[in-house]
């Protein structure tokens, strides 16, 4: 069946479906999901699907603006002591929970305590917290054991983050997800119903207290334009696509890359790139083998690679990838071009000379990759050819993902391996910054910069230090970034207010049709 005929059949199926689901109700937004989330409890669940739904219900003290910088949400501001160890957070007044109760510091304290002990990401902050207390009806004070600069970014990341519940619900909660009947937050939509395998439904919260300011990313004014948001599990991608084209769904997620060109050219749908791309990484072994501490040889390998052909082969449509050497996408607060001139030189002759000067004598370089992720494998094939052209003897070892994970923990089993990384709110969470992550990059130069990076609470200073860290990554080459890869969703062109791409997860406040 040709692509056009396949799409025609899906369109016909969608037209029939419209008779049963009653599209065109302007007060309802219908979102076709890939399935059902395990729970909507943001403190203990890190499913992106769960966050897409839940961040309309739950809010935290902070969120991100369009540049991924943290801004107040339920907080109104904060003061940080000169030594960086005492943080006093002021809370907005007049905020109501969906049960009609006013939010106070007692609710925030109980929520932070549960998140710190049981939350998916809570320990990342609370390992550094000496004490947290309610120091006023609308004031929370955190006392840190030592300065910890990423605290606000981690609080702003609602996925696995500190969603604020009423104390009456969250007190005594453990790692087990909160039950749906207790999904009570402060967001612009309230939880209404979960009919298994049919839909999750949210209703507009008429008493919602919006933050002030111009809408920017997830920050600023939030207006619930729709009466109802309905998230409908539609596992079949053809049905999701046909449903948006037919008007049965207003939005559909996780569409395959091979449909992108066709859909991007279709005036009947709007393609929406996810602004938080994943990015490939090729780690080098700092613990064992020929690459251990031989930064010059690593730079030779880096010089041999031209990343663009690999992205073209592995990803395909140019709209779905960027040959970006920064560890953050352009427009992100952490974006820097420091060191990125070395990202994709593709100079075989220079690489061969550099390798000889580094003492390389043709010893095999064991490069592990998995076929479970096709873009890993396809990229590795291109890189292996490019390295061979530069005189490197690459032993490409292909495994399933589980075996690769097992072997990468054993320093004598590999020299390089291919993986990828998702969006994180702060560079300290990128795996290369973890001394214990396979690769085991822990040089004195890294540690000195890392200590400065985590100790500072000044955003401009931290951005400058991160620029220095990225330059060091390109100099010592503990890993090589391979480029940005974008997933995408599709939407009805009738939706207004969506913007050109999602920030991390799609949101439907300030959106109408």
N, C-alpha and C positions, 0 to 999 in steps of 0.2 A: 504494500500500500504506500502511495506517495505521501509526502508530508501534507500536500494540499488536500488530498482525499481524506487523510486521517483527521485533519482539522475540520473538514466539512462534516464528517460523521460525529465528531465531538460537539460541533455546533448544534447539530440536530438533536443530540442527546440533551444538551443544555436547554434547548427550547422546550423540550418536553418537561424537563425538571422545573422550569419556571412555572408551569401550571400547578405544581404541587407545593412549591415553597413560597409563592407569593412575592416575587421580587417587585421592585419599584415602590416600596414603601419608604418614603423619604425620611421617616423618623427612625429607621432601622439601618444600621450598617452591618452587612453580612461578610464575615471574614472566613475564607476557606483555609483551614489549617491542615498540616500533614497528618495530624493525629490528635490524641488527647494528652495533656500534661499529667504528670504523676500527682501533682498538688499545685496549689497556688501560693503556698506559704513561702514567701520570698526569703525568709531568714535561713531556711535549711535546704531550699531547692535551687539548683543552678541551671535548670532547663531554660533555654532561650524561649521556647514556646510558652512556658509558664510565665516568664517575665513579660512577654508581649501582651498577655492578658492582664496579669496581676498589677502592672504598674499604672493601670487605670484605677485600681482600687486602693492600693497601698502607696504611701509616700515615706520618704526618709527625711532626715534633717537637711540633706544637701542633694543636689542633682547636677547634671552637666549642661553647660550651654553649647552652642553650635560649634565651638572650638574644642570641646571636651575639657573645658576648665570647670572646676567645681564652683557652684553658686548656691546660695541658700534656697531651701524649699520650705520645710517646716521651721527651720532656724531663721532668725532675722539677722544674725550676725554672730561674731565671736571676737574675743580678745585672747591673745597668746602672750604669756609672760616673757620677759626678756631672755630667760634661760630656756624657753621653748618647752617647759615641762608642765605648765599649768594652762589649760584651755578652758575658758568660760564661754559657753554657748548660750546665747539668748534665743528664746523661742517666740514664735509669732503668737499673738493673743487673738482670741476669737475664732480659733480653728475648732471645728466640730468633727467628731467621729460619726460614722453612719448610724450609730444608735442614738444620736442626739446629744451625747456627752461632750463637754468641752475638753479639749486636750490640755493637759498640764504636764509639769515636769515629772510627776509621779508615773505617768504613762510612758514617757520617754525613758526614764530610769529603768523601769521594769523591762521595757523592750530591749534596751542596750544590754542589760544584764543577761537576758536569755540569749541574745545574739552572741555576746562575748563568750559564753560558756558552751553553747550548742550550735551556733550558726556556722554555715559552711565556710564563711570567710572571716568570722568574728575574731578568731585567734590571731589573725594577721595584725590586728590592732591591739587586742587585749593582752597579748604576750608582752606588750610594752606599757600596759596600764597598771598603775599602782592602786588607783581608786577612782570610782565614778560616783557622784552624789548629786542629788537635787539640792541646789543651794538657793532656791527661790521658787515661787509657783511657776515661773516661766524661765528658769535658768538651770542649766546642767554644767557641772564642773568635772573635767577629766584631769587627773594628776598622772603624769607619765613617769616611768622609771628613768627614762632618758629621752631627749628630743627625738621625735619620729615624724619627719616631714610628710610622708604619704597619708597621714591620718584622714585628711579631708577628702582626698580622692577615693579612698576605700569606703568612707561613709556615703559618698555620692553614688557608688555603684550598687544599684538596688538588687541586682542579680546575686542571690546569696548574701544580700546586704541587710542593713538595719532598718527594715520596715517597722513603722511605729503602730502598735496595737494599743487598745485600752489595757490598763494594768489588770483589770478584772479578768481578761482573757489570757494575757501572756504570762502572768505570774504563775509559776509552777510548771510552765510548759518546758519540755525537754527537746531532744533531737527529733522526736516524732512530729510529723507535720500537723499543724493546726487543722481541725476539721472544717469542712466548708461552712457549716452553720455559724462558725466563729470568724469568718472572713469579714472583719470589720476594720476598715481603715479610714483614711481622711481624704481619699482621692475624689476626682470629679464623677466617678461612677461607683455604684454600689453593686455588690454581688447579689444576683437574683435567683439563679437556678443553674444546676448542673444535671442535665439529662444525659446519662452515659451513652456514648456513641452517637448522640444527636446534636447537642450543642451545650455551650456554656454561655449564659446570658447575664449581661450587666445592664443596670438601669441608671439613668442620670440622677445624681445626688443634688437635689434642689437647694440644699443648705451649704453647698460647697464654698469654702473660703479660699479663693485663688490667691497665690502670691502676686505681687504687683510687678510692674515693669513690662516692657515689650517682650513678646514671646521670642525666645532665642534658644534653639535646641530644645532641651526639656525644661529650661528655665523660663521665668516670666509668667505672664498671664495664661491661665488654662480655662477654656470655655468649653463646656460639654454641649455641643450643638445637636447631637443625636439623642433621641429618647432612649434608644436601646443599642447596645453593641452585642452582636451574636457571633460567637466563634464556633464554626461548624467543622467537625473532622471530615476531611475529604482526602483519603489516602492516595487515590489515583490522580496522578498529575494531569492526565488528559481531561478528566472531569473538572479539575480546578481551572484549567485554562479555558475550557469551553464554557464553564459557568460564568467567568468574568466577561468573556466575549458576548455571551447571551444576556447578561444583565442579572443573572441569578445570584452572583456574588459581586460584591463591590471591591474585594481585595483577595488575593491569593498569594501564598508564600511558597518559597523553595521551588523555583522553576528551573529545570535543567538548562545548562549552558547551550546545548545544541539547538534549543528553540529560541535563543536570544535574538538572533538576526531577524527572524521572521516576526517575532513579537514586537521588537523595537521599531520595525517598519510599519506596524499595523496601527492605524489611527483609532481603532476601536479599543486599544488598551494602552496603558501607560506603564513602562518598565521603571522599576524603582531599585537602584543599586543600594546595597547595604554599605553605609559609610564607614563601617568598622571592618576592613578587610582581614582575611587571614593571610599569613605570609609564610612561605617556605623557608626552612633553615637547614643548612648543612653544617653539622657540628664536627669539630676536629678534636682529636684526643690529646688532652693536655697532661695525661697521666702516664701514657705508655706509647711505644712505637716511634716511628721515624718523625712524626710531627710534634712529639713532646718537646716543648720549649724552643722548637726551631721556627721562630716567627718568620724568618726570612723565607723558608720553604713554604710556609702557609701563604705568605704574600705572593709567592710565585704561582701557587695553585689559583689563588684569587685572580691574579692577572690573566690567567689563561681563559677564564670563563666569560662568555658573552651570554647574558641572561635572556635577552630578547628572543632568540630563536627557540629556546626552551619554553618560554611562556607562550609563544605562538603555537607550538606543537602540543603542549600539555593542556593549555586552557582554551585556545581557539579565538573566539571573537574578541577583537581589541577592546571592546567596551567592558570586558570582564577582567582585565588585568592592567597593571601599571608596572613598568620597569623602574620602580622607585627604590632608591638606595637608603632612604631614611627609614628608621624603625617605626615611624608613625606616618600616617597618610598626610598629604599636603592639606593644610587648613587646620590640622590638629595642633593643640597647644604645644605638643612635644616634637613637632616636626623640626628637623634641622638637616642641613646638607653637609654637616661636618663629616669629613672622611668619605663622603659618598662619591667623590671622583674616582674612587677605587672599586666601585660597585660592579661595573660590567665593562672591563677594558677589552676583553677578548683578543689579547695580543700574544699569540703563540710564541713568536720569536723572543719577545722580551721575557716571557715566562720561562722559556728554556734557558736563557742566560741567567736569570735570577736563581733558577733551581740549581744550576751548576755552581754558582757562587755560594749557594747555601749548603753545598756538600752532597747534593742528591746524586746517587750512583745507580739509579734504576731499581731500587728496592721496591717490591710490590706495596701498593697502598690499598688497603682493604676498605672498600666503600660499600656500606650496607644500605639497602633500600627495600621497601615492601611494595608488592603489587596490590595490596589492599586499598591503597590510595593511588589511583592511576596517575595523578599529576606528579606524585613523587617519582614513580617509576619512569614515566615519559621524560621528565626533566633529567633524571640521572643518566638515562641513555645518551642524551645530548651532551651532558657534561663529560661523560666518559670519553666520548669521541673527541671533544675539544681538548681534554687533557692528554689524550694519546697524541694528538697533533703537536702538542707542546713537549712531547718526550717523556710523559709520565707513564709509569707502568701501573695501571689501575686494575685491581682485582675486584670487579663488581659482584657483590654477593647479594642474591635476591632471596628474601624470606617472607613469610607471612608476618603480619604486624606483631602478633603475640611473641613469635620467636625473636624478632628484631628487638623488642622491648627487653626480653630476657638477656640477649647477647650484649646490648649496649651497656648493661650494668657491669660487664666484665671487661676491664680495660685492655686485656690482651687479645680480645676477639675482633677489634676493629680499629680503624684509623679515622674514618669519616662515616657519618650516617645522615640520612635525610629524614626530616620531620617537618611539622608545620605548627604555627602558633596562632591563637585567636586574639581578638581585641582584649586589651587590659587597660584599666583606667590610669595606671601609673607604671612607668618603665621598670620600677623595682620588681614588678611581678613578671617581667619577661624572663623566660627560663635561663637564659645565659647569665643573668645576674645572680642566680642561685649557685653557690660554690659547689653544692653537692649534686647538681644535675649532671647526668652523663656528659663527659667532656671535661668536667672538673676544673674549670678555669678559675684560678684563685691566686693571681699574681699580686705582688705588693702594690703595683700601680693601680690595679682594679680596686683593691681593698681601700686604698687611700681615698679614691674618688667616691666609692660606695659609702664610706663613712661620712664624708661631707654631704653626700646626696640625701641620706636618710636623716641626718642631723638638722638640716635646714628646713624651716617652715616658710621661707620666703619663696614665692612661686617663681619670680624672675631669676633668683639665684639658682634654684633647682633646675630650671630650664638651661641655664648656662652650664651647670655641672653636667647635665645629661648630654649636652653637646660635646663636652670633653670625653665623656664615657664612650659615646658613639665613635669619636675619632680614635680612641684607644682600641675599640673592637676592630676597626679597619686596619689598625697597625699590628695588633697581636693576633688577629683572626681566630678567635676561639670558635666562631661560627660565621657562616656566610649567608646573608639574606638573599633569597632568590627572586623576590618581587611580591607585589600585592595581588591577591586574588579576591574578586568580588562575587558574592552571591547576589541574587536579585529576586524581587517579588514583582507582581503585576497588579495594577489597579484599574478601576473604571476611570475613564477620562472625565466623568461627571463629578468625581470627588474634587473638592476645592480645599486648598490649604495644606496639601501633602508636602510641598517642596519638591526638590529634584531627587533627593535620596533620603534614606533613613539615617539617623545618627548611629544607633546601635540596633534598637528594636523599634518597629513602627508604633506610632501613637496616634490616637484619634480624637484627642481634645484639639480644639481650634480647627477641626476638619468638618466640612459639610458637603451637601450635594443638592 
